[in-house]
Amino acid sequence: MVRVPFRAAADRVRHRLSQLVRTKSTGPGPDSPKADRPEADSAGPGGSGPGGRPERAPKDPRAPRGGGAAPARRRALRALGMLAVVVLGAWLGLLAVGSVRTPVGPMDTNMTLRPSLTGGSKINISPLGALELDSHIAPLRLDVDVDRLDPERSQTLIDQPERFSNLQEEVTRDVASGTRELAVRSCVAVVSGAVALGLVVYRRPRRALAAGGLALALLAASGVSAYATWNPKSVLEPKFSGLLSSAPSLVGDARSIVTEFDLYQRELARLVTNVTKLYDATSTLPVYQPDPGTIRVLHVSDIHLNPAAWHIIASLVEQYEIDVIVDSGDTMDHGSAAENGFLDPIRDLGAPYVWVRGNHDSPVTQAYLKKFENVHVLDDGAAVNVGGLRIAGTGDVSFTPDRTGPGGNKGAARLEGMRLASALRDQERAGAPADIAVAHDPNTARETDGTVPLVLSGHYHRRINEQLKLGTRLKVEGSTGGGGLRAVQNEKPEKVHASVLYMDRSTRRLQAWDEITLGGLGLTTAEVGRHLPEENLKQGGPSSPAPSPSSSSSSPSSGASPGRPAARPTPSP
């Protein structure tokens, strides 16, 4: 058997079909076989068939319609096939080796180019969400994944506020360096991917190299388009997704914090220095002098991601010789896993740390804090013996990270307070009554009236001292974070509040407390005010001025007032 090559056979068939089409279009010749067929003899005049209708030659559906249409269509299909190979190969190359890991300021990022119909840039901040920028118009999108916040570089910025002034230049240099490296790597990636896929599809080195050249040309054209349409103002109008979409106020914070946090840090650094003088200032305050056996509790609340708070707390722990720290919640702003690193300084504060969840803290925050050896997380009325006291508490029932006001569901808060009160009664019946209860929302704390001598709370960002009807004393602390980082963008940031509670070691009852107030931005003063509960005043004490038992102030004044001693402002260095 004689084997005919497929291409030769196809050419013969194509040639025969073209001859057939030409023959039918010009009519049968004198030597055509059709002239001898009997049907031709019966045709009517003028070459018409029976009935006088003109006879039409049947069309072969497999025959090409024109002599030049088929090659043009083949060329178009080949070009489209080459373009598909180039695009797919370039995309696979970018996926394989087209990304660059580079530090940008205190962040570790991963930069990648992706095919796109609209262009632009996308910054992924896991797990908070992402923001998209209309930075350019090109068939390529720049993806920047923020992998993590480097703790060492971040701590350096916190410890050295003067470095914030160079942060913008540092970020610009890092982005430029990363972009150059990404451009080189992307060129290699698209050319390699297109050439590799071209070899697989065409199996001809020349066609594969042509695919690589076309891929490089397309990448260069995309780069020119991106450069020509670059929009630097797009950073001012980002589009948020994920958790970031529910917190658009972060945009304003980012703009102002970068420019103002260095000043805020410098002022608070001076105040932290002043804290070392607070302990001496209390020695001349009237009425109550704590003895060495007194249990000293530091009450803090509503830090809201302000890193300066840890310096203040550490100074107070050292100067007041604090036995236990009680945090009544809202340590975070959004309760995300990305914020957890902010909590790490708690390990080094030098005292046990009792914590309850606030409405800005999440179960993720709570789970992270449970890993710390010196932290006691209280929830659902659980109690712990720490620092010579028995403390019980519960976390906030709501999680509202996008809320800035104290509002909320009072009904749910009161119901949680009833559950806490029930747990306190059960503990008392079991012979282990609590000395202090802790709840973030004052509406929850009020429901414990009559079940515990002292209940601590926060949430309102202002101080409240109140004797409840059944004898329980409610103490609501202000914001130890001065309202958090959001306050930095305000013209009048909140003052920093904390309180030192003096508990009798034998009776484990509150004997006195010092309210410590540090001025906010531009208010470089540190104040301490001494306060006593009513029962101590009734027992009789030194005949010196005593504070009003119900006095309540969000920022104690430096002057004397009826029923309370004068608070001594500590001068700035």
Residue pairs with C-beta under 8 A, 6 or more apart in sequence:
14 64
17 60
17 62
17 63
17 64
18 63
18 64
18 67
20 60
20 63
21 60
21 63
21 64
23 29
23 32
24 57
27 47
28 34
28 35
28 40
29 35
34 40
42 50
43 49
43 50
43 55
44 50
44 51
44 52
45 52
46 54
47 54
47 55
48 54
48 55
49 55
64 70
81 201
82 207
82 210
82 211
82 214
83 214
85 194
85 197
85 198
85 201
85 202
85 211
86 194
86 198
86 211
86 214
86 215
86 218
87 115
87 218
88 197
89 190
89 193
89 194
89 195
89 196
89 197
89 198
89 211
89 215
90 115
90 189
90 190
90 193
90 194
90 215
90 218
90 219
91 115
91 193
92 193
92 197
93 188
93 189
93 190
93 191
93 192
93 193
93 194
93 196
94 112
94 113
94 114
94 115
94 186
94 189
94 190
94 193
96 189
96 193
97 185
97 188
97 189
97 192
98 112
98 113
98 182
98 185
98 186
98 189
98 190
99 110
99 111
99 112
99 182
99 185
100 110
100 111
100 112
100 178
100 181
100 182
100 185
101 108
101 109
101 110
101 111
101 147
102 109
102 111
102 174
102 177
102 178
102 181
103 109
103 150
103 153
103 174
104 171
104 174
104 175
104 178
105 153
105 167
105 170
105 171
105 174
106 149
106 150
106 153
106 154
106 156
106 157
107 146
107 147
107 148
107 149
107 150
108 146
108 147
108 148
108 149
108 150
109 144
109 145
109 146
109 147
109 178
110 144
110 145
110 147
111 142
111 143
111 144
111 178
111 179
111 182
112 142
112 143
112 145
112 182
113 140
113 141
113 142
113 143
113 182
113 186
114 140
114 141
114 142
114 143
115 139
115 140
115 141
116 138
116 139
116 140
116 141
117 139
118 137
118 141
119 135
119 136
119 137
119 138
119 139
119 140
119 141
119 225
119 226
119 229
120 132
120 133
120 134
120 135
120 136
120 141
120 142
120 234
121 132
121 133
121 135
121 136
121 141
121 142
121 143
121 144
121 234
122 130
122 131
122 132
122 133
122 141
122 142
122 143
122 144
123 130
123 131
123 132
123 133
123 144
123 146
124 130
124 143
124 144
124 145
124 146
125 131
125 146
125 244
125 338
126 145
126 146
126 338
127 242
127 243
127 336
127 337
127 338
128 242
128 243
128 244
128 334
128 336
128 338
129 240
129 241
129 242
129 243
129 244
129 245
130 240
130 241
130 242
130 244
131 238
131 239
131 240
131 241
131 244
132 238
132 239
132 241
133 234
133 235
133 237
133 238
133 239
134 231
134 234
134 237
135 142
135 230
135 231
135 232
135 234
135 235
136 225
136 226
136 227
136 229
136 230
136 231
137 225
137 226
137 229
138 222
138 223
138 225
138 226
138 229
139 218
139 222
139 225
140 219
140 222
140 226
149 338
149 341
151 341
151 344
154 341
156 163
157 163
157 164
157 167
158 265
158 307
161 261
161 262
161 265
161 266
161 269
162 262
164 258
164 261
164 262
164 265
165 262
167 258
168 258
183 223
186 219
187 216
187 219
190 215
190 216
190 218
190 219
191 212
191 215
191 216
192 212
193 215
194 208
194 211
194 212
194 214
194 215
195 208
195 209
195 211
195 212
196 208
197 211
198 207
198 208
198 209
198 210
198 211
198 212
199 205
199 208
202 208
202 211
238 251
240 247
240 248
243 334
243 336
243 401
244 250
246 401
246 402
247 334
247 401
247 402
249 404
249 486
252 489
253 485
253 486
253 488
253 489
255 489
256 488
256 489
257 485
257 488
257 489
260 488
260 489
260 521
261 485
261 488
263 521
264 308
264 488
264 493
264 521
265 308
267 519
267 521
267 522
267 524
268 308
268 311
268 312
268 482
268 496
268 518
269 308
269 311
270 524
270 572
270 573
271 312
271 496
271 518
271 519
271 524
271 526
271 572
272 308
272 311
272 312
272 315
273 573
274 518
274 525
274 526
274 570
274 571
274 572
274 573
275 312
275 315
275 316
275 319
275 516
275 518
275 526
276 315
276 319
277 526
277 570
278 316
278 319
278 320
278 516
278 526
278 528
278 570
279 319
279 320
281 528
281 568
281 570
282 514
282 528
282 530
284 568
285 514
285 528
285 530
285 565
285 568
286 530
286 542
286 544
286 545
286 546
286 565
287 512
287 530
287 532
287 536
287 541
287 542
287 544
287 545
287 546
287 547
287 565
288 502
288 511
288 512
288 530
288 532
288 536
288 541
290 296
290 502
290 511
290 512
293 505
294 502
294 503
294 504
294 505
294 511
295 323
295 324
295 387
295 388
295 389
295 502
295 503
295 504
295 505
295 508
296 320
296 321
296 322
296 323
296 500
296 501
296 502
296 503
297 322
297 323
297 324
297 325
297 326
297 387
297 389
297 436
297 500
297 501
297 503
298 313
298 316
298 317
298 320
298 322
298 324
298 325
298 326
298 351
298 498
298 499
298 500
298 501
299 326
299 328
299 456
299 475
299 477
299 498
299 499
299 500
299 501
300 309
300 313
300 325
300 326
300 327
300 328
300 477
300 480
300 498
301 327
301 328
301 329
301 330
301 358
301 440
301 457
301 458
301 459
301 477
301 478
301 479
301 480
301 497
302 328
302 329
302 330
302 358
302 458
302 459
302 461
302 477
302 478
302 479
302 480
302 481
302 483
302 484
303 309
303 327
303 330
303 331
303 479
303 480
303 481
303 484
304 330
304 331
304 332
304 333
304 360
304 479
304 481
304 483
304 484
304 485
304 486
305 331
305 332
305 333
305 339
305 342
305 481
305 484
305 485
306 481
306 482
306 483
306 484
306 485
306 487
307 342
307 345
308 481
308 482
308 496
309 480
309 481
309 482
309 496
310 345
310 346
310 349
312 480
312 496
312 498
312 518
313 325
313 349
313 480
313 498
314 345
314 348
314 349
314 350
316 322
316 498
316 500
316 516
317 325
317 349
317 350
317 351
318 350
320 500
322 350
322 351
322 500
323 351
323 352
323 387
323 388
324 351
324 352
324 353
324 354
324 386
324 387
324 389
324 391
325 349
325 351
325 352
325 353
325 354
326 354
326 391
326 436
326 438
326 456
327 353
327 354
327 355
327 356
328 356
328 358
328 438
328 439
328 440
328 456
328 457
328 458
328 459
328 477
329 355
329 356
329 357
329 358
329 359
329 360
329 361
329 395
329 396
329 440
329 458
329 459
330 358
330 359
330 360
330 361
330 440
330 458
330 459
331 342
331 343
331 355
331 358
331 360
331 361
331 365
332 339
332 342
332 358
332 360
332 361
332 362
332 365
332 401
333 339
333 360
333 401
333 484
333 485
333 486
334 360
334 362
334 401
334 402
335 360
335 361
335 362
335 364
335 365
335 399
335 401
336 362
336 364
337 364
337 368
339 365
340 364
340 365
340 368
343 365
343 368
343 369
343 372
346 353
346 369
346 372
346 374
346 375
347 372
347 373
347 374
349 374
351 374
351 387
352 374
352 375
352 376
352 386
352 387
353 372
353 374
353 375
353 376
354 375
354 376
354 378
354 384
354 386
354 391
354 393
354 438
355 369
355 375
355 376
355 377
355 378
356 377
356 378
356 379
356 393
356 394
356 395
356 396
356 438
356 439
356 440
357 363
357 365
357 366
357 377
357 379
357 395
357 396
357 440
358 395
358 396
358 440
358 458
358 459
359 396
359 398
359 399
359 400
359 401
359 403
359 408
359 440
359 441
359 459
360 399
360 400
360 401
361 395
361 396
361 399
362 399
362 401
366 377
366 379
366 395
369 375
369 377
370 377
376 384
376 386
376 391
378 384
378 391
378 392
378 393
378 394
378 395
378 438
379 393
379 394
379 395
380 394
380 395
380 419
380 423
381 392
381 393
381 394
381 419
381 420
381 422
381 423
381 424
381 427
382 392
382 393
382 394
382 423
383 390
383 391
383 392
383 393
383 423
383 427
383 432
383 434
384 390
384 391
384 392
388 503
388 505
388 508
389 435
389 436
389 503
389 508
390 432
390 433
390 434
390 435
390 436
390 508
391 434
391 435
391 436
391 437
391 438
392 420
392 423
392 424
392 427
392 434
392 436
392 437
392 438
392 452
393 420
393 437
393 438
393 439
394 416
394 419
394 420
394 423
394 438
394 439
394 444
395 440
396 413
396 416
396 439
396 440
396 441
396 444
397 409
397 412
397 413
397 415
397 416
397 444
398 408
398 409
398 412
398 413
400 408
404 486
406 459
406 460
406 461
408 441
410 443
413 441
413 443
413 444
414 443
414 444
414 446
414 447
416 439
416 441
416 444
416 447
417 439
417 443
417 444
417 445
417 446
417 447
417 448
418 447
420 437
420 439
420 444
420 447
420 448
421 447
421 448
421 449
421 450
421 451
424 433
424 434
424 437
424 448
424 451
424 452
425 451
427 433
427 434
428 434
428 451
433 452
434 452
435 452
435 453
435 454
435 503
435 508
435 509
436 452
436 453
436 454
436 455
436 456
437 445
437 448
437 451
437 452
437 454
437 455
437 456
438 455
438 456
438 457
439 445
439 448
439 455
439 456
439 457
440 457
440 458
440 459
441 457
441 459
442 457
442 459
442 460
442 464
442 474
442 476
444 457
445 455
445 456
445 457
445 474
445 476
446 468
446 474
448 455
448 472
449 468
449 469
449 470
449 471
449 472
450 468
450 470
450 471
450 472
451 472
452 472
453 471
453 472
453 473
453 509
453 510
454 472
454 473
454 475
454 501
454 509
454 510
455 472
455 473
455 474
455 475
456 475
456 477
457 474
457 475
457 476
457 477
458 476
458 477
458 478
458 479
459 476
460 476
460 478
461 478
461 479
461 483
461 494
461 554
462 476
462 478
462 554
463 475
463 476
463 477
463 478
463 497
463 499
463 515
463 552
463 553
463 554
464 474
464 475
464 476
464 552
465 473
465 474
465 475
465 476
465 531
465 549
465 550
465 551
465 552
466 473
466 474
466 476
466 550
466 552
467 473
467 474
467 533
467 534
467 549
467 550
468 474
473 510
473 533
475 499
475 501
475 513
477 497
477 498
477 499
478 494
478 495
478 497
478 554
478 555
479 494
479 496
479 497
480 496
480 497
480 498
481 487
481 496
482 493
482 494
482 495
482 496
482 518
482 520
483 490
483 493
483 494
487 493
487 494
487 520
488 521
492 520
492 521
493 520
493 521
494 520
495 517
495 518
495 519
495 520
495 523
495 554
495 555
496 517
496 518
496 519
496 520
497 515
497 516
497 517
497 554
497 555
498 516
499 513
499 514
499 515
499 516
500 513
500 514
500 516
501 510
501 513
502 510
502 511
502 512
502 513
502 514
503 509
503 510
503 511
504 511
510 533
511 532
511 533
511 536
512 530
512 531
512 532
512 533
512 536
513 530
513 531
514 528
514 529
514 530
514 531
515 528
515 529
515 531
515 553
515 556
515 567
516 526
516 527
516 528
517 526
517 527
517 528
517 529
517 555
517 556
517 567
518 525
518 526
518 527
519 525
519 526
524 572
525 558
525 569
525 570
525 571
525 572
526 569
526 570
527 556
527 558
527 567
527 568
527 569
527 570
528 567
528 568
528 570
529 547
529 553
529 556
529 564
529 565
529 567
530 547
530 565
531 547
531 549
531 551
531 564
532 541
532 546
532 547
532 549
533 549
534 549
537 546
537 549
544 565
545 560
545 563
545 564
545 565
546 563
546 564
546 565
547 563
547 564
547 565
548 562
548 563
548 564
551 563
551 564
556 567
557 567
558 566
558 567
558 568
558 569
559 566
560 566
